[in-house]
């Protein structure tokens, strides 16, 4: 079992830019259609901007039109954690990096085959390693 990343808030603030910190550590959301990876479809692997863990692969990315990068599946069963989010008067499923606990976005049951899921992820939470 992999050891989870644990850092103080001061360490996170020092290592992340302000937008990454706001999204990953304070559960913020980018403005729709503003993120670096919304319309990026180069082959590669998307890693957590906080800890570098592999989260998503480009072959599962698709253009959902939602304004954020969308994937129909994480890179593996252990890549992300999910929990119920009841903020903003809604009930949604929050997606977090299973390695460092960083907030990534939310998942919805309206995606394409084969999973039917739409992982709606903030670009600020991701780093693309192109192939």
N, C-alpha and C positions, 0 to 999 in steps of 0.2 A: 504494500500500500504506500502511495506517495505521501510525503509529508506536505501538509498544506502551508501555503505562504502566510506568515503572520508578521505584520509590521504595525508600527505606531502610526497614528494619523499624521504626525510630523514627518515620518519617513515617506508616507504616501505623497504628501504635499510636495516634498523635495524632489521626488522622482517623476511625478506626473505633471503635465502642463495643466493650466487651470480648467480647461474644458474636460480633459480626461478625468481629473479629480472630481469635478462636479458630477459627471456621468457615473463613473465607476464607484466612487466612494460615497456620494451623496444621493445616488439614485436619480440623477437628472436625466433629461431627455433633450436631444438636439432638436432644433426646429426641423420640420419635415422638408425634404429635398435639399438640405444644406450640407449633409455629410459627405465626406471624401469618397466613400465607397458605394453610395446609392446607385450610381450608374457605372460601376466598375465591374468588368466581367473577364479580366485577365485570369488565366489559369494560375492557381496557387493555393496556399493555405492561409487561413485567417487565424491569427493568434491573439490572445488577450493582451491588450496594451498595458495592463498592469503587471502581469507576471510572465508573459510569453507562452503560456500553455496553448496547445492546439485546440481550437474551438470549432471551426467550420472549414469545409473544403469548397473550392470554387465550383465543382461539378454539382453541388446542391444549391447554388445561388440562382435566383431567378428574379425577374422584374415584376414585382407584385403591384407596382404603382402606388404603394403606401407612403413613399417618401423616405424610407429607411432601407438599408440593405436587408434583403429577405432570403432566408434559406429554408429548405424543407426538412432538413435534418442536421443535427450537430455532427462533428467529426467522429464521435464515438459515444457509447453509452455513458461513459464516465466524464465526458467533457464539460457538461453543464449540470447545474442543479436548478430545480424549479420549486417555487413556493407561491402560495396564494397572496395576491396583492389587492388590498381593499381601499387603496388611497384614491383620491379624486372622485369619490362617489361611484366607483366601478369595482367589479370583481374581475380580476385578470390573473394570468399566471406569469409571474416574474421569472426571468432567466438570469442566472448568475454563473460566473466562472466557478467551476467546482474546485479549482486549485487555490484561488485567492479570495473568493466570495464577492468579486467585483460585479456590480450591476451591469448587465449587458443590454437588456430590453425586455420584451414580452413575447410569449408564444400564443398563437391563436389557431383554432381548428378550422381554418378556411384556406389552407394551402393546397398545392397541387399534389397529384400522385407522385410517388408511391405512398407518402405518409399522410397527406391531407393536412399537414401542419405548416404554419407560417411563423418562423422565428424572425421577428422584427427587431433588428439589432442596431444599436447606435454605432456609427462609424468611429466615434471617439473612443470606443471600447475595444477597437480592433486595430491590428497591424497586419497588412497583407504581405506575405512572403511569396513573391511571384516565382513561378517555375521557369 
